[in-house]
Amino acid sequence: MELVVGRVAKSHGVRGELVVEVRTDEPEARFAPGSTLRGRLARSKEVRDFTVESAREHSGRLLVHLTGVSDRTAADELRGTLFLVNSEDLGPSQDPDEYYDHELEGLRVELADGTAIGTVTEVLHSAAGELLSVRAADDGREILIPFVMAIVPTVSMTDGLVVIDPPEGLLDPE
């Protein structure tokens, strides 16, 4: 399974630097000089390999320069490119309370009493924090559950289960 670790937002300057929206918790490793990135071009299935020449933080953004991208025109052509890694290349997280998105997708969601709620379909990253998008078992609607310890006290990869303790009204369809 391919996981997105970054997306080219736009070009920066006239020498081919790219503004990259980072979608990984290890940007210093993924975008290290000399590393190879697999990039799927916007609105295309074409995948190309890119070599990172340099990466630096600038005003809270990551600026990346790739080998062969030497001017603004070449950088503009990469706008929307997704940088990918294969999930099989990732080792397990070293922190037992941290999970990769793909590890959570597909897990059953239940209340502490065993009542089935649904299945995690996606992990959404918002400015307010992470949300579990859950497909409801009873009617198929989407339920958004804040992925915080107070609401999600238990995640068991072994059992394929997420146990939730939702506040009143969180699971109501209205």
Salt bridges, closest charged atoms under 4 A:
GLU2 OE2 - ARG38 NH2 2.63
GLU2 OE1 - ARG40 NH1 3.46
GLU17 OE1 - ARG56 NH2 2.92
GLU21 OE1 - ARG7 NH1 3.09
GLU21 OE1 - ARG23 NH2 3.59
GLU26 OE1 - ARG30 NH2 3.36
GLU53 OE1 - HIS65 ND1 3.11
ASP101 OD2 - HIS125 NE2 2.68
GLU110 OE2 - ARG108 NE 3.53
GLU130 OE2 - HIS125 ND1 3.21
ASP138 OD1 - ARG141 NH1 3.60
ASP139 OD1 - ARG141 NH1 3.12
